[in-house]
Amino acid sequence: MKLSLCIATFNEEKNIHYPMDSVYDIVDEVIIVDGGSEDKTVEIVKSYGNKVRVIQSDNPVMFHKNKEKAIKEAKGEWILQLDADEALSKELKKEIMDIVSTSKQGEAVAYWLPRKNFFLTRFLEKGGQYPDYTVRVYKNGAATFPCKDVHENVAIKGKIGYLNNPILHYADPNFSRYLLRWDRYTTSEIENAKFIAQNKGRNLVIMFFEYFFWKPFITFFSMYFRHKGFMDGFPGFVFSLFSSLRFYVIYIKWWKSTKE
């Protein structure tokens, strides 16, 4: 096999068509690690054909664990790892096909891909959101997920190259979906807050100052002004605002965990 598509899913019936429609014709297999979906996600992916293999799993807060399971099951020489709400642009699809068919010994074993993130009504171009580089194409065996942080990329053994055309990330077409993801990400960042408190001598008062004043201010100023998020209109403002407000939520969830 030349190319394996790996996806971790959980209740993605409305989105799974993005990766499946955009790359099913160029991959040799599709590995789905499903975290116990209660909708029609599994039924939909199986309908695409016999290239698809579904592996049932639990749904850990650190969802990279299921991505790790998927790439370990892949048999292709190359792995393309996508989220359930991502698609390849036509130009990126061609780039990946060229790599898989013409790769030579000694060249890059993985590639950084730019990513466009859709938020409410548009792809965000400013605010530090593009190009949102992520490693998604790599040789089998070259990548592992450290599973330490929700925003991490895979760890690569070897040279990493760059591709020119973007992944299209349909993350947040409506605000309700954004809030669901926002809640999941803030929950996953509790462990990082615990680490800071335990290993950097932060008490409740210092943590409160950092998470209610310093971090929100710096985040909003950087995204909206320094990186020109205002040029993305109202969606740019909302994204910058809630990216900064997440620190309030992280602190509250962390504080609650210390009382349990």
N, C-alpha and C positions, 0 to 999 in steps of 0.2 A: 504493500500500500504506500502511496505517495503522500496523501494529505488526510489528516483526521480533523474533524470539527468537534470541539469539546465545549459543552455548555452545562452550567449548573442552574437548575430551575426550581421555582416554588410559586405555584399559582400564577403562571405566566400565559394563560390562554389568550389574552388580548395582545400579547407582544411577541410570542415565540415565532410568528410568521416572519418577523424581520430578519433574523439570521437564517432561518430555514429557506426562505424564498430567495435570499440573495446569494447563497453559496452552495445549496444542496447539489447543484449540477456539477460542481468542480471537485467535490470531496469524495473520498473512497469510503468513508464511514462517518457516522455521527454518534458520539458518545454523550448521552444525557444522564447526568446524576440528578435525580429528582428528590427534593427534600420533603416528600409526602404531600404533594399538591392535592388540594381538595376540589379543584376545578377540572377542566378538560385538557390541561396541559399535556399529560401523558398520551391521551387519546389522539390529540392533534399531531404530536410529533411522530407517533407510530403510523399515522395515515400517510406520511411522506414516502414510505417504502422500506425495503429490507436493508437499506444501509444503516438504519437507526437501531441503536442498542440502548435500552433504558436500564439504569441501575438505581434501585431504590435506596434511599438513605434517610437519616434524620435531617432536621433543618437547623444546624447550629447558628448561633448569633454571628460567629466568625465564619461567614459563608464561603470564605476562600478554601476552607477545608473540603468542601464538595468540589471545588474547581481542581484541587489537588488530586482527589479521587478520580476525576474524569481524565486528567492527563496521564495518570498512571495506567489507566485501562486502554489508552490509545495505542494502536498498532502501526500507524502511519510513520513514514520517515520524517515528515513535518507535521506540526500541530498548529492549528488555528483555533485559538480560544476566544470565544465571544460571550458577552452577556446576552440574556434572553431578549433584551430590548435594543440590540445593536444590529446594524446591517452594514455591508460593504458597499461603498460607492462603486460604480462600474469601473472607474479608473483604478481604484485600489484592487479590485478583483483581478484585473489584468496584471497588475504588478505582482501579486502573490502567485498567480499562475506561472509567470515568467521565472520567479525564484525557484519554485518547486520543480520546474521542468529543466532548468539550466544551472542549478547550483553546482559549485565546484568545491573540492576539498580545500580547506584553508580560508574560505570566505566566511562571512558572518554566520553565526549559528542562531541568531535571533534578530528581530527588527523592532524598532520603535515605530509606532503608527500614530499619526496625528488623529485627534478625535473631535468631532463637532457635537456639542451637547444641546439638545432641543429642550427649551424651557418655556412653557405656556404657549407662546405663539411663534417662536423663532429659534433658530440656532444662535447661541450666544457667541459673539465674535470677540468681545472685549472682557474686561474684568478678570483677566488672567485665565479665561476659560478656553481659549484657543491660541495655538494648538495644544490640546490637552494630551500630551504624548503618553502612550501606554504600550507595553510590550505584549503583543498578542500573537506573533508568529515566531515559532522557534523549532529547532530540531528536537526530535523525540529524545528525551534523556538529558537535555541541556538546561531544563527549567525546573524549579521547585517553588512552592509557595511557603514562605516562612510562617505565615498565619499569625503575625504579631500585631498587625495594624490593618484596619478596614480599608485604608487608602493605598495599601502597598501594591507594588508590581511584583511579578515573579523575580526570583533570583536566578541569574543566568551564569553558567560556566562557559566563558568564551567571548568572542567578539560580537558586539551588537551594532547592527547597521540601522539606517533610517529609510523609511519609505515616504513618498511624497503626497499621496492622496489619502483622504480621511475615512475613518469609520464614522458612520452616522448613528449617533446615540440618541434614541427617542426616549429619553429618561423620564421627562415630566411634561406630558402633553396637557395635563390638568393639575390644578393645585392640590387636589385630594391625593393623587398618587405621590406628589412631591412630599406631602406631609407624612405619608406612610413611610417613605424611604428616609425622611428626616428623622423620624422616631427611631427607626432601626439603626441608623448611623450613630445617633447620639447615645443609644444604649451600648453599642459596641465600643464607644470611646470612654466608657466608665473605667475600664481597666487601665487606660493611659492616665486618667486622673488619679487613680489609686497609686500607680507607679510614681507619679510626680510627688504626691503627698508623702509616700513612704520613703522615697530615696533622695529627695531633694530638700528635706527639712521644711516642707510647707505645712503650716497649721491651718485651721479652718478660716481664720481671719485673712491670712495671706491668699489662700485659695479663693476666697470670696472676692477679694479685690481683683485678682487676676482674671477670674472667670466672669465677673459682672461689669468690670470697667476696662481693664487694659486690653485683654484679648478681643472683646467685641469692637472696641474703638479702632484698634490697629487693623483688624480684619476688614471692617467696613471702609475705612479710609483707603486702605491699600487697593481693595477691589473696585470701589466706586470712583475714586478720584485718581490714584496713581496709575491704575491699569485701565482707566477710562470706561468703567462699566456703565456710566451714564449714556454712552453712545449706543447701548443696546435698548434704550428706551425704558418703559415701565418694567418689562421683565428683568432688565439689568439691575434696576433699583431693588426689586423684590428679592432677587437672588442674592445680591450683596447684603441686604438687610437680614435675611433669614440665615445666611451663612455666619453672620456675626452673632445673631441671637441664639444660635445653637449652643454657645458656651454657657448661657443661663441654664439651659435644659440639662446639659452634661453635669454641671455643678449640682443641680437639684437631685438628679438621679444618683450621683456619687454620694452626696450627703445622706440621702435616704438609705443607701447601701451600708453606710457606716453605723446606722441605727438598728440594723437587722441582726 
